[in-house]
Amino acid sequence: MPVDGILVEGSEIFIDESSVTGESDLISKNIEEKCDRKQTPFLISGSKVMDGGGKYMVATVGVNTQYGKLKLQLQEESPLTPLQIKLDSVTQQIGKVGMIVAALTMTVLLIHLAYNMAFNKHCVFCLESLQVIINAFIFAITIIVAAVPEGLPLAVTIALAYSVNRMKDENNLVKTLACK
């Protein structure tokens, strides 16, 4: 059935709601006032009519149906786990440290170039000075590019070590599993 609805008239209707509820038994649908839990007049979208026939009034369509709500819940992103939050934090810190080290390296190399220019070891407007500036920039970029991917295993190791220490403090740590 493509929509949710309420059974208005019908006889001996059996519905397979296993795709929605997970229950493999066929469910009898009834319009009588004295219905037990297995005999309700409510028809759920995504289920299949296996036997019987009747008419029903459409109650909800699209994402408002039970099947649509279930699909939306499955598509929602799950919240980050505490380990993922910790790893994101450590990774951001490693990235910031990498940026600072790269900036300091480039600054030191440019100060060295300025020192050499001041004592006439390099000319101010020559190709050799431009090459030193480009090399300083390349060194800085290399540090940034190397720091982040190399920092991820470090971040995982730090986060796991932190978690193990915390579990040890809470007496939750299983040291060895004996197999005999």
Protein Blocks (a to p, Z undefined) as FASTA:
>chain_A
ZZdcddfbdchiacdfklmnopabdcdddfbfbdcfklccbdcehiacfbdcdddddfbg
cjlbmklmmmmmmmpccdddfklmmmmmmmmmmmmmmmmmmmmmmmmmmmmmmmmmmnop
acfbbfklmmmmmmmmmmmmmmmmmmmmmmmmmmmmmmmmmmmmmmmmnopacfbdcdZZ
